[in-house]
């Protein structure tokens, strides 16, 4: 009996695409445009809370849903990444979560930072 043992050579994994190749510019711009279209009601709610309850309440009201939507967006994106390529439902859920996240970000950006800046610089509620 003769046994030959060849030295073990580790196999290098296939290279992943670079970070700038993984960014889907048209997809993200499309989600931002759709988010901008539907961010009006949330911006109205934030402005109402800002005027009635104060700036701190509006920031809390804005940041809690942002954190929740960011987690949901991340989970849906991972679900779509690992799903069968023929399934459309995970892709649609990921896109819907991204649109809602964009809407929340845009509503917050359009409603609160300018008021916060004016209050910090002058000390007067506009």
C-alpha positions as CSV (number, residue, x, y, z in Angstrom):
1,X,0.0,0.0,0.0
2,X,1.3,3.4,-1.0
3,X,-0.2,6.7,0.3
4,X,0.8,10.1,-1.0
5,X,-0.1,13.1,1.1
6,X,0.0,16.4,-0.8
7,X,0.5,19.5,1.2
8,X,-2.7,21.4,1.9
9,X,-3.0,24.6,0.0
10,X,-5.8,27.0,1.2
11,X,-8.2,28.0,-1.5
12,X,-8.7,31.7,-1.8
13,X,-12.4,32.7,-2.0
14,X,-13.7,34.5,-5.0
15,X,-13.2,38.2,-4.7
16,X,-16.4,40.2,-3.9
17,X,-17.2,43.3,-5.9
18,X,-15.8,46.5,-4.5
19,X,-18.0,48.7,-2.4
20,X,-18.4,51.2,-5.2
21,X,-19.6,48.5,-7.5
22,X,-22.2,47.3,-5.0
23,X,-23.9,50.8,-4.8
24,X,-26.9,50.9,-7.0
25,X,-27.2,54.6,-7.8
26,X,-30.4,54.4,-9.9
27,X,-32.2,52.2,-7.2
28,X,-31.2,54.6,-4.4
29,X,-32.2,57.7,-6.3
30,X,-35.5,56.1,-7.3
31,X,-36.2,55.2,-3.6
32,X,-35.3,58.8,-2.6
33,X,-37.6,60.3,-5.2
34,X,-40.5,58.1,-4.1
35,X,-39.7,58.8,-0.5
36,X,-39.8,62.6,-1.2
37,X,-43.2,62.2,-2.8
38,X,-44.6,60.5,0.2
39,X,-42.8,62.3,3.0
40,X,-45.3,65.2,3.3
41,X,-47.7,63.7,5.9
42,X,-44.8,62.7,8.2
43,X,-43.2,66.2,7.8
44,X,-46.6,67.7,8.7
45,X,-46.8,65.5,11.9
46,X,-43.3,66.5,12.9
47,X,-44.0,70.2,12.3
48,X,-47.2,69.9,14.4
49,X,-45.3,68.2,17.3
50,X,-42.5,70.8,17.0
51,X,-45.0,73.7,17.3
52,X,-47.2,72.2,20.1
53,X,-44.8,70.1,22.2
54,X,-41.4,71.7,21.5
55,X,-38.3,70.9,19.6
56,X,-37.0,68.1,21.8
57,X,-40.3,66.2,21.5
58,X,-40.2,66.5,17.7
59,X,-36.6,65.2,17.6
60,X,-37.6,62.2,19.7
61,X,-40.7,61.7,17.6
62,X,-38.4,61.7,14.5
63,X,-35.5,59.6,15.7
64,X,-37.5,56.7,17.1
65,X,-39.1,55.7,13.8
66,X,-35.8,56.4,12.0
67,X,-34.1,53.8,14.1
68,X,-36.8,51.3,13.7
69,X,-37.0,51.8,9.9
70,X,-33.2,51.5,9.6
71,X,-33.4,48.1,11.4
72,X,-36.3,47.0,9.2
73,X,-34.5,48.2,6.0
74,X,-31.3,46.3,7.0
75,X,-33.3,43.1,7.7
76,X,-35.2,43.3,4.5
77,X,-32.1,44.0,2.5
78,X,-30.4,41.0,3.9
79,X,-33.5,38.9,3.3
80,X,-33.6,39.9,-0.3
81,X,-29.8,39.3,-0.7
82,X,-30.1,35.7,0.5
83,X,-33.4,34.9,-1.2
84,X,-33.8,32.9,-4.4
85,X,-33.2,35.2,-7.3
86,X,-36.5,34.2,-8.9
87,X,-38.6,35.4,-5.9
88,X,-39.9,39.0,-6.2
89,X,-41.5,39.4,-2.8
90,X,-38.3,39.9,-0.8
91,X,-37.1,42.4,-3.3
92,X,-40.3,44.4,-3.2
93,X,-40.3,44.3,0.6
94,X,-36.7,45.6,0.7
95,X,-37.6,48.4,-1.8
96,X,-40.7,49.4,0.3
97,X,-38.6,49.5,3.5
98,X,-36.0,51.7,1.7
99,X,-38.7,54.1,0.4
100,X,-40.1,54.4,3.9
101,X,-36.7,55.0,5.3
102,X,-36.0,57.7,2.7
103,X,-39.3,59.3,3.4
104,X,-38.6,59.5,7.2
105,X,-35.1,60.9,6.6
106,X,-36.3,63.5,4.2
107,X,-39.2,64.6,6.4
108,X,-36.9,65.0,9.3
109,X,-34.3,66.9,7.2
110,X,-37.0,69.2,5.8
111,X,-38.7,69.9,9.2
112,X,-36.3,70.0,12.1
113,X,-32.6,71.1,11.4
114,X,-33.3,74.7,10.4
115,X,-35.5,75.3,13.4
116,X,-32.9,73.7,15.6
117,X,-30.1,75.8,14.2
118,X,-32.1,79.0,14.6
119,X,-32.9,78.1,18.2
120,X,-29.3,77.2,19.0
121,X,-27.9,80.4,17.5
122,X,-30.4,82.9,18.7
123,X,-32.2,81.2,21.6
124,X,-35.5,82.2,20.1
125,X,-38.1,79.8,18.9
126,X,-39.0,80.9,15.3
